[in-house]
Amino acid sequence: MTEVIPSLPALSYAELSQKLSLVRGMVKTFQIDVADGMFVPSRSWPMNPGDDVQFERLVRGQDRLPFADEFEFEVHFMAHSPEKLLPDWIRVGVVRALFHVEARHDFSALRAAAGDTVELGVSLKIGTPIERIDAYIEHISVVQLMGIATIGVQGQPFDPRVLSTIREVHARYPNVIIEVDGSVNLETAPELIAAGARRLAPGSYVFNAPDPKKAIDALTSLPL
């Protein structure tokens, strides 16, 4: 069965809560996209001005993520210096962190912060040579490939180049889990799965669906 992990760059804490409420009881894991407005052109919660007070309450344990008992959370850092962000997100309670190899980062610091507490994974934009993964492969559990050409911008069309990248990653690193984020829907998913993807991170396909459960069930029922 294909694992479906809904993905959201929430504009606010309220939007995160609302979107989580739409998929309660339907999925095990939810992906929170963190966009810094520098690595990508957009910003998302909690990187907006004024988000720090609410986020600090989460970091200090005074609040919890919405429906924290019902989901596991992975965070997708579309941001520079993810090693500076990860410690707070570990305190918030994420189980997995994905960072972009194209972003400025200190992998040693990321590994030290993650320890045995969270899984680490790398994300690659379309066009990034997959050999870039070599330096990380011994220490990661998942490779996330982007299915769109311009990340951090909503409504991008599917870029079929990701299909050959999936096949190349699967051939080069046969034991790593491949996740795809960006323009994942019922039309693109069969091709992604056939190429070797085992986790799908849909966004608008689920959240804009008249029936989110039906949309998720349609993806999970696709044959491997």
Residue, then its C-alpha position, 0 to 999 in steps of 0.5 A: m500500500t502506498e503511504v499518503i502524507p498530506s503536505l501543507p505550507a500553512l499560512s497560519y496556525a489556524e490554517l494548519s489546525q483547520k487542514l488537519s481537521l479535514v484528514r483526522g483518522m485518515v492518515k498516520t503522518f502529516q507533513i508541515d512545510v516550512a518556507d523561509g522566504m529566502f530559499v523559496p519565495s514564499r513564507s509559511w507558518p511559523m516563519n511569518p512576522g508575528d508567528d514567534v509567540q505561538f510557536e514558542r509556546l509549542v517549543r516550551g510545551q505550553d501548547r501542542l500541535p493540533f490533534a497531536d495525539e492523532f498524527e505523526f508529523e514530518v517537517h519539510f524545511m524549504a529553508h536555509s540553515p535547517e540545523k538552526l530550526l530542527p532543535d525547536w521542531i524536535r521539541v514540538g514533536v516531529v518524528r522526521a525532518l527533510f531538508h534540501v541539499e540545495a539549501r545552505h546547511d550544516f549536515s553534521a549539526l543536523r545529525a547531532a541535533a537529530g540524534d536518535t530522536v528523529e529520522l532525517g531525509v533529503s529533498l531534491k529539486i528537479g534538476t539537482p544531480i542525484e549524486r548529491i545524495d551520496a554524501y548523506i545516504e548512510h544517515i538518511s531514511v528517505v529521499q523526497l523528490m519534488g514533482i514541480a519545477t518551482i517549489g514554494v509556489q502553489g499551483q505549479p504543474f506536474d513536471p514529468r522529469v521527476l519520473s526519470t529521477i525517481r527511477e535513477v534514485h531507486a536504481r542507485y539507492p535501492n533501499v531508500i524510501i522515495e517520497v514525492d511532493g508537488s502536483v500529486n494527484l490521481e492522474t500523476a500518482p500511478e506514474l510516480i508509483a510505477a517509477g518507484a515512489r512509495r510515499l506520496a505527499p499530496g496537497s491541494y488534491v486532498f484539501n480542495a477535494p469535496d471528500p478528502k477521505k475519498a481522495i486519500d483512499a483513491l491514492t492508497s488503493l493504487p497498486l504498487 
